[in-house]
Amino acid sequence: MTVYVFASLMPKAGHVAEVEALMREMVSHTRKEPGNLRYDLLRRADGAPGFHLYEAYVDEAAVQAHRDSAHFIAYRAKIGAWVTEPPEVKVLSGVDVAD
């Protein structure tokens, strides 16, 4: 069953560029993971600060493989110093999802 993840990150002032670069790196690596179906980096259209991820994986094992990957571990080691609070992560299951 597909697993969906929404994550939000709020960079500290002065670290927006570093967070964006790190997240673009995550996009590049994560989209190559075998169990990843979607990994999109978003920001609000009104220009409000912050980055948001929309992720989809084939199953919970693929989510765990993502969390165990070298690029995710490297991301976790860096991101804490650059955000105002820990990333807000919601793991969701589909109810009525379009193909």
C-alpha positions in Angstrom: 0.0 0.0 0.0 1.3 3.4 -1.0 2.6 5.6 1.9 2.5 9.4 1.6 4.6 11.8 3.6 4.2 15.5 4.0 7.1 17.3 5.7 7.7 21.0 6.4 10.9 22.7 7.3 11.3 26.3 8.5 14.9 27.6 7.9 16.5 30.0 10.3 17.2 33.5 8.9 20.5 33.4 7.1 20.2 29.7 6.3 17.6 29.6 3.6 20.1 29.0 0.8 21.8 26.1 2.7 18.4 24.5 3.4 17.3 24.8 -0.2 20.6 23.3 -1.5 20.4 20.4 1.0 16.8 19.7 0.0 17.6 19.8 -3.7 20.4 17.3 -3.0 17.8 15.1 -1.2 15.4 15.4 -4.2 18.2 14.2 -6.5 19.1 11.1 -4.4 15.6 10.2 -3.2 14.0 10.1 -6.6 16.5 7.3 -7.5 15.5 5.1 -4.6 13.7 1.9 -5.8 10.7 2.3 -3.6 10.2 6.1 -4.2 7.2 7.1 -6.3 7.4 10.9 -5.8 9.6 13.4 -4.0 8.7 17.0 -4.6 10.2 20.1 -3.0 7.7 23.0 -2.7 7.4 26.4 -1.2 4.4 28.6 -0.6 3.3 30.7 -3.6 2.9 33.8 -1.4 6.6 33.8 -0.6 6.2 32.9 3.0 9.4 31.2 4.3 9.7 27.5 4.6 10.0 24.4 2.4 7.6 21.5 2.1 8.0 18.0 0.7 5.4 15.8 -0.8 6.6 12.2 -0.9 5.1 8.9 -1.9 6.6 5.4 -1.5 5.5 2.0 -2.6 5.2 0.8 1.0 6.4 1.2 4.6 9.6 -0.7 3.9 10.5 1.8 1.2 9.9 4.6 3.7 12.3 2.8 6.1 14.8 2.3 3.4 14.7 6.0 2.7 15.3 6.8 6.4 18.2 4.3 6.5 19.9 5.7 3.4 23.2 7.5 3.5 21.8 10.7 2.1 19.0 10.8 4.6 21.4 10.2 7.5 23.7 13.0 6.1 20.7 15.3 5.8 19.6 14.7 9.4 23.2 15.5 10.6 23.0 18.9 8.9 19.5 20.1 9.0 19.1 20.6 12.8 21.4 23.6 12.9 19.7 25.4 10.0 16.0 25.2 11.0 13.9 26.9 13.7 12.4 23.7 14.9 12.6 20.0 14.0 10.9 19.2 10.6 7.2 18.5 10.9 6.5 15.1 9.3 3.2 13.5 8.7 3.0 10.0 7.4 -0.4 9.3 5.7 -2.3 6.6 4.0 -4.5 7.3 1.0 -8.3 7.4 1.3 -9.3 8.6 -2.2 -6.1 9.3 -4.3 -6.0 10.0 -8.0 -3.7 8.0 -10.2 
